[in-house]
């Protein structure tokens, strides 16, 4: 289960003009008026000034922990050691490195985290030097996790299942944490507005989603169930599209976290088929979350939405055997795909839909929405015909950029 929220910063900028082409010069010579406007605006602040202001704004909001700072492909700061209260170190790193960017930059990404009020939040601030006039200069994306719903250190997986199931009996728990995140976003807005006095900072209400994990993610959980804490990725894996689309979650971009898969399975199981001794029945959670002002959306691992939890009866058949997957012995690490046959053993991993240095290293594990479908190196023999003809997966992949191939490969593949 994840909570996400977004904010936007609009800053004054200079209009961007294109260079005149040969024909532009000819037209000008003939007396025609030229329009060299591009419809884009360029941020006038340099990377050092922006970094300092972002850090100051977050400091005002009570956020002091830095994760990473990158300018284009240059990693300026990365806290792999988990140093506490190191936002000043991030700024110092930029002060040492800013001369490398005297020719300007394209994208600046500053990432921070906050653990407070029962939420562990990751805050990603992205500034694009050149952007469309109607678009914001910077976007802040927040991905948060409810600490109470995560397995604890030295807690067995079975004990975590029981505790999480019983914790969800408090139907106000999710709405309460949504309100907490909204309050944190308001403080973030106030802090950034104070330092960007000439700009405009807007905040959207927080959303709550439960992700149906892929079969690959469930197997990864089984092989790495001893690790309770999220591990910072050396190479962030940015989504290939819709980086700041609705529900974008920077947690998955920057953290490798099998326990996120565990929590999603437990919450889905609690919604659909809770144990009797937890004190509530099927359908209770979804309806009560909505009645308390926090409708929870259920989405597939590839980002496609199923619907809200209070309507789960209408799409429950698309989720596979969630109860069977949730009931697996994750501590055994002895995996056989037959154990996931009723869930979706052939599903690709969410990470395979990403771009970045570590995504799709061999080009053989992608589906149709991978790196160019059949044109990707090694990908032609491993598209819809192989791992992605799982019935639940085909409906997504075969409606996208590989439709002609899927019409042959997945002709009988379930619900597509």
Wavefront OBJ file of the C-alpha trace (Angstrom):
o trace
v 0.000 0.000 0.000
v 1.346 3.382 -0.936
v 0.357 6.990 -0.466
v 1.357 9.445 -3.166
v 1.093 13.195 -3.529
v 2.395 15.861 -5.862
v 3.160 19.571 -5.866
v 4.278 21.979 -8.562
v 6.468 25.063 -8.611
v 6.018 27.665 -11.340
v 8.940 30.089 -11.603
v 9.532 33.171 -13.735
v 11.628 32.343 -16.774
v 12.847 33.645 -20.105
v 11.176 32.787 -23.380
v 13.066 30.336 -25.550
v 13.552 31.157 -29.243
v 14.821 28.812 -31.905
v 17.684 29.625 -34.221
v 16.563 30.799 -37.674
v 16.916 28.200 -40.378
v 18.157 28.795 -43.895
v 14.593 29.255 -45.127
v 13.859 31.607 -42.250
v 16.737 33.785 -43.432
v 15.406 33.673 -46.982
v 11.928 34.683 -45.808
v 13.390 37.472 -43.712
v 15.389 38.704 -46.697
v 12.152 38.771 -48.704
v 10.515 40.882 -46.016
v 8.437 38.241 -44.188
v 7.972 38.468 -40.450
v 9.522 35.547 -38.593
v 8.090 33.843 -35.539
v 10.957 32.072 -33.758
v 9.071 31.390 -30.546
v 9.147 27.786 -29.339
v 6.400 27.992 -26.727
v 8.979 27.088 -24.083
v 10.348 28.857 -21.031
v 13.794 28.533 -19.456
v 14.517 28.690 -15.735
v 16.962 31.520 -15.021
v 18.407 30.187 -11.764
v 21.555 28.085 -11.865
v 21.877 24.601 -10.331
v 23.561 25.843 -7.153
v 20.944 28.499 -6.461
v 18.119 26.037 -7.114
v 19.671 23.394 -4.871
v 20.119 25.858 -2.027
v 16.547 27.108 -2.294
v 15.080 23.599 -2.462
v 17.056 22.544 0.610
v 16.019 25.696 2.504
v 12.352 25.204 1.620
v 12.382 21.599 2.770
v 14.268 22.573 5.941
v 11.455 24.981 6.799
v 9.018 22.099 6.271
v 10.980 19.939 8.721
v 12.727 17.763 6.122
v 16.459 17.426 6.780
v 17.417 14.021 5.402
v 18.947 13.871 1.907
v 18.991 10.832 -0.366
v 20.557 11.928 -3.638
v 21.209 14.802 -6.004
v 21.677 14.382 -9.749
v 22.128 16.850 -12.569
v 21.389 15.240 -15.923
v 23.530 12.060 -15.783
v 25.951 13.406 -13.149
v 25.445 12.014 -9.623
v 26.452 14.888 -7.345
v 25.442 13.321 -4.027
v 24.146 9.909 -2.980
v 23.657 8.727 0.589
v 24.150 4.977 0.364
v 25.233 4.838 4.024
v 21.961 6.242 5.400
v 23.543 9.309 7.036
v 21.003 11.204 9.132
v 20.264 14.922 8.742
v 22.622 15.262 5.781
v 20.759 17.869 3.699
v 23.615 20.316 4.327
v 26.039 17.731 2.902
v 23.976 17.605 -0.273
v 24.264 21.366 -0.659
v 28.007 21.274 0.049
v 28.422 18.649 -2.666
v 26.695 20.933 -5.146
v 28.858 23.875 -4.111
v 31.922 21.822 -4.965
v 30.472 20.578 -8.239
v 28.523 23.520 -9.637
v 31.344 24.733 -11.898
v 30.783 21.586 -13.976
v 27.409 22.982 -15.022
v 28.380 26.479 -16.157
v 26.959 25.658 -19.593
v 23.592 24.964 -18.050
v 21.638 21.807 -17.321
v 18.567 19.935 -18.505
v 17.188 18.174 -15.416
v 18.006 18.526 -11.720
v 16.684 15.875 -9.329
v 16.995 16.356 -5.562
v 15.651 13.545 -3.369
v 14.955 13.713 0.375
v 13.184 11.515 2.918
v 11.132 12.065 6.033
v 10.188 9.603 8.779
v 7.549 11.222 10.967
v 4.038 10.657 12.326
v 4.042 6.993 11.342
v 4.904 7.635 7.691
v 8.165 7.055 5.831
v 8.105 9.423 2.855
v 10.411 9.912 -0.112
v 10.355 13.384 -1.678
v 11.680 13.868 -5.211
v 12.043 17.422 -6.550
v 12.599 17.563 -10.316
v 13.470 20.829 -12.069
v 13.518 20.968 -15.851
v 15.548 23.908 -17.134
v 13.477 24.201 -20.314
v 9.789 23.359 -20.283
v 6.550 24.236 -21.999
v 5.150 27.555 -20.827
v 1.990 25.911 -19.545
v 3.957 23.341 -17.543
v 5.475 23.869 -14.076
v 9.183 24.588 -13.713
v 9.532 21.943 -11.007
v 7.494 18.991 -9.791
v 7.593 17.481 -6.313
v 6.521 13.836 -6.105
v 6.066 12.103 -2.749
v 5.758 8.381 -2.133
v 4.952 7.335 1.446
v 4.601 4.062 3.334
v 2.656 3.441 6.549
v 5.194 2.116 9.072
v 2.546 0.197 11.037
v 1.770 -1.923 7.978
v 5.332 -3.052 7.334
v 7.084 -6.118 8.793
v 9.325 -5.252 11.726
v 12.905 -6.297 12.329
v 13.075 -9.762 13.916
v 9.360 -10.308 13.279
v 8.449 -13.502 11.450
v 6.479 -13.192 8.245
v 3.595 -15.131 9.770
v 3.488 -12.808 12.766
v 3.574 -9.813 10.412
v 0.618 -11.223 8.477
v -1.432 -11.489 11.664
v -0.461 -8.071 12.985
v -1.097 -6.277 9.681
v -4.446 -8.007 9.221
v -5.570 -6.952 12.696
v -4.216 -3.404 12.256
v -6.414 -3.017 9.186
v -9.447 -3.707 11.390
v -9.185 -0.012 12.256
v -10.982 1.293 9.165
v -9.861 4.828 10.014
v -6.153 3.901 9.814
v -5.698 4.610 6.100
v -7.781 7.839 6.086
v -5.831 9.024 9.129
v -2.473 8.576 7.395
v -3.798 10.201 4.236
v -4.650 13.252 6.351
v -1.159 13.159 7.866
v 0.420 13.170 4.398
v -1.837 16.021 3.319
v -0.657 18.002 6.364
v 2.977 17.280 5.491
v 2.330 18.484 1.945
v 0.851 21.722 3.265
v 4.014 22.330 5.310
v 6.089 21.538 2.237
v 4.086 24.013 0.195
v 4.561 26.736 2.813
v 8.323 26.145 3.034
v 8.873 26.187 -0.728
v 6.610 29.194 -1.232
v 8.661 31.102 1.305
v 11.980 30.561 -0.521
v 10.512 30.829 -4.037
v 8.748 34.078 -3.234
v 8.430 35.092 -6.897
v 6.989 31.725 -7.910
v 3.807 29.806 -7.262
v 3.602 26.506 -5.384
v 0.512 24.311 -5.746
v -0.287 21.040 -3.972
v -2.647 18.196 -4.892
v -4.469 16.012 -2.333
v -2.827 12.691 -1.512
v -3.934 9.463 -3.169
v -3.822 5.899 -1.789
v -3.156 2.841 -3.958
v -2.692 -0.874 -3.503
v -0.620 -2.526 -6.225
v -1.264 -6.083 -7.366
v 2.343 -7.374 -7.505
v 3.635 -9.320 -10.472
v 4.579 -12.974 -10.168
v 8.225 -11.996 -10.541
v 7.956 -9.619 -7.591
v 6.366 -12.328 -5.432
v 9.231 -14.689 -6.269
v 11.727 -11.942 -5.419
v 9.995 -11.502 -2.078
v 10.362 -15.214 -1.374
v 14.081 -15.134 -2.077
v 14.725 -11.981 -0.047
v 12.220 -12.163 2.804
v 14.819 -11.640 5.547
v 15.477 -8.026 4.606
v 12.960 -5.705 6.224
v 14.220 -2.277 5.187
v 14.111 -0.722 1.731
v 17.513 -0.581 0.057
v 18.577 2.493 -1.921
v 19.267 1.652 -5.548
v 22.686 2.592 -6.925
v 20.991 3.420 -10.229
v 17.449 4.834 -10.033
v 15.047 3.150 -12.452
v 12.821 5.852 -13.870
v 9.547 4.875 -15.547
v 9.746 4.953 -19.305
v 6.668 7.128 -19.600
v 4.421 9.191 -17.380
v 7.218 10.000 -14.951
v 4.923 12.394 -13.161
v 1.655 10.835 -14.165
v -1.100 10.375 -11.613
v 0.047 8.130 -8.816
v 3.758 8.277 -9.732
v 5.669 6.785 -6.802
v 9.330 7.777 -6.341
v 9.676 5.013 -3.749
v 9.901 2.414 -6.493
v 12.253 4.586 -8.521
v 14.858 4.898 -5.772
v 14.281 1.903 -3.483
v 14.477 -1.841 -3.991
v 11.901 -3.073 -1.511
v 10.500 -6.632 -1.531
v 8.571 -5.823 1.651
v 6.449 -3.446 -0.402
v 5.291 -6.509 -2.337
v 4.510 -8.265 0.950
v 2.386 -5.382 2.251
v 0.453 -5.101 -1.016
v -0.366 -8.812 -0.904
v -1.451 -8.601 2.730
v -3.710 -5.594 2.134
v -5.285 -7.117 -0.990
v -5.886 -10.324 0.947
v -7.423 -8.381 3.832
v -9.779 -6.606 1.432
v -10.858 -9.759 -0.402
v -10.715 -12.653 2.066
v -9.839 -11.572 5.619
v -9.484 -14.091 8.430
v -12.581 -14.271 10.617
v -10.646 -13.539 13.808
v -9.425 -10.199 12.403
v -12.862 -8.800 13.165
v -14.166 -7.823 9.726
v -15.428 -9.493 6.577
v -14.877 -9.192 2.810
v -15.746 -5.761 1.410
v -15.558 -4.015 4.801
v -12.272 -2.162 4.288
v -12.934 -0.747 0.838
v -16.335 0.665 1.741
v -15.164 2.142 5.032
v -12.060 3.774 3.538
v -14.299 5.515 1.022
v -16.824 6.513 3.678
v -14.000 8.125 5.689
v -12.851 10.142 2.674
v -9.922 7.988 1.532
v -10.954 5.817 -1.430
v -8.176 3.333 -2.175
v -7.402 2.582 -5.798
v -6.219 -0.883 -6.815
v -3.807 -0.914 -9.742
v -1.892 -3.585 -11.596
v 1.877 -3.852 -11.335
v 2.205 -2.310 -14.805
v 0.292 0.810 -13.764
v -3.118 0.064 -15.262
v -5.991 0.693 -12.825
v -8.577 -1.916 -11.842
v -10.843 0.351 -9.786
v -11.466 1.480 -6.226
v -11.418 -0.993 -3.354
v -15.091 -0.405 -2.584
v -15.909 -1.822 -6.041
v -13.592 -4.819 -5.864
v -16.402 -7.286 -6.436
v -16.636 -6.154 -10.059
v -12.991 -6.887 -10.901
v -11.855 -9.358 -8.242
v -11.608 -12.121 -10.874
v -8.875 -10.132 -12.632
v -6.583 -10.169 -9.616
v -5.869 -13.905 -9.614
v -5.457 -16.044 -6.515
v -4.314 -13.302 -4.155
v -5.224 -15.369 -1.097
v -3.067 -18.258 -2.313
v -0.116 -15.945 -2.994
v -0.501 -14.223 0.385
v -0.613 -17.591 2.129
v 2.741 -18.752 0.728
v 5.664 -19.494 3.034
v 7.929 -16.623 2.030
v 10.623 -17.783 4.411
v 11.271 -21.007 2.504
v 12.815 -19.402 -0.580
v 11.986 -22.650 -2.412
v 10.087 -21.449 -5.423
v 8.234 -23.383 -8.031
v 6.070 -21.533 -10.518
v 3.274 -24.004 -9.888
v 2.837 -22.303 -6.517
v 1.793 -19.155 -8.377
v -0.208 -20.851 -11.115
v -3.473 -19.396 -9.834
v -1.992 -15.938 -9.396
v 0.120 -14.987 -12.429
v 3.388 -16.890 -12.502
v 4.359 -15.526 -15.901
v 3.941 -11.851 -15.111
v 6.932 -9.691 -15.867
v 8.484 -7.560 -13.158
v 7.454 -3.922 -12.758
v 11.153 -3.055 -13.018
v 11.159 -4.367 -16.573
v 8.995 -1.442 -17.628
v 11.652 1.069 -16.622
v 14.535 2.823 -18.217
v 17.987 3.244 -16.735
v 21.361 1.573 -16.623
v 20.221 -1.589 -14.895
v 16.881 -2.149 -16.591
v 16.541 -4.980 -19.105
v 20.260 -5.819 -19.190
v 19.885 -8.702 -21.598
v 16.907 -7.547 -23.595
v 15.245 -10.935 -23.128
v 12.813 -10.408 -20.283
v 10.667 -7.646 -21.735
v 7.152 -7.945 -22.966
v 5.496 -5.963 -25.718
v 5.799 -2.677 -23.891
v 9.516 -3.155 -23.440
v 12.310 -1.574 -25.377
v 10.773 -1.536 -28.804
v 9.013 -4.895 -28.683
v 10.302 -7.186 -31.393
v 12.987 -4.738 -32.484
v 14.815 -4.922 -29.151
v 17.926 -7.051 -29.121
v 16.895 -10.519 -28.104
v 13.372 -9.349 -27.442
v 11.635 -10.786 -30.469
v 11.430 -14.290 -29.083
v 10.306 -13.256 -25.613
v 7.384 -10.963 -26.115
v 3.731 -11.892 -25.808
v 4.429 -15.418 -26.980
v 6.424 -16.210 -23.862
v 6.141 -14.709 -20.403
v 3.328 -12.312 -21.168
v 0.588 -14.585 -22.294
v -0.567 -14.848 -18.715
v -4.237 -13.982 -19.087
v -4.113 -11.014 -16.743
v -1.086 -9.562 -18.504
v -2.196 -9.929 -22.103
v -5.042 -7.464 -21.707
v -2.487 -4.731 -21.014
v 0.399 -5.616 -23.295
v -1.662 -6.516 -26.318
v -3.514 -3.241 -26.349
v -0.343 -1.213 -26.656
v 2.547 -0.861 -29.049
v 2.728 -4.475 -30.128
v -0.858 -5.077 -31.167
v -0.104 -6.661 -34.534
v 2.348 -9.093 -32.963
v 0.051 -9.892 -30.064
v -2.862 -10.569 -32.354
v -0.892 -13.600 -33.454
v 1.086 -14.481 -30.327
v -1.719 -13.958 -27.857
v -4.674 -14.847 -30.020
v -5.972 -17.254 -27.430
v -4.385 -15.624 -24.412
v -7.135 -15.185 -21.918
v -8.944 -11.873 -21.541
v -7.320 -9.817 -24.227
l 1 2 3 4 5 6 7 8 9 10 11 12 13 14 15 16 17 18 19 20 21 22 23 24 25 26 27 28 29 30 31 32 33 34 35 36 37 38 39 40 41 42 43 44 45 46 47 48 49 50 51 52 53 54 55 56 57 58 59 60 61 62 63 64 65 66 67 68 69 70 71 72 73 74 75 76 77 78 79 80 81 82 83 84 85 86 87 88 89 90 91 92 93 94 95 96 97 98 99 100 101 102 103 104 105 106 107 108 109 110 111 112 113 114 115 116 117 118 119 120 121 122 123 124 125 126 127 128 129 130 131 132 133 134 135 136 137 138 139 140 141 142 143 144 145 146 147 148 149 150 151 152 153 154 155 156 157 158 159 160 161 162 163 164 165 166 167 168 169 170 171 172 173 174 175 176 177 178 179 180 181 182 183 184 185 186 187 188 189 190 191 192 193 194 195 196 197 198 199 200 201 202 203 204 205 206 207 208 209 210 211 212 213 214 215 216 217 218 219 220 221 222 223 224 225 226 227 228 229 230 231 232 233 234 235 236 237 238 239 240 241 242 243 244 245 246 247 248 249 250 251 252 253 254 255 256 257 258 259 260 261 262 263 264 265 266 267 268 269 270 271 272 273 274 275 276 277 278 279 280 281 282 283 284 285 286 287 288 289 290 291 292 293 294 295 296 297 298 299 300 301 302 303 304 305 306 307 308 309 310 311 312 313 314 315 316 317 318 319 320 321 322 323 324 325 326 327 328 329 330 331 332 333 334 335 336 337 338 339 340 341 342 343 344 345 346 347 348 349 350 351 352 353 354 355 356 357 358 359 360 361 362 363 364 365 366 367 368 369 370 371 372 373 374 375 376 377 378 379 380 381 382 383 384 385 386 387 388 389 390 391 392 393 394 395 396 397 398 399 400 401 402 403 404 405 406 407 408 409 410 411 412 413 414 415 416
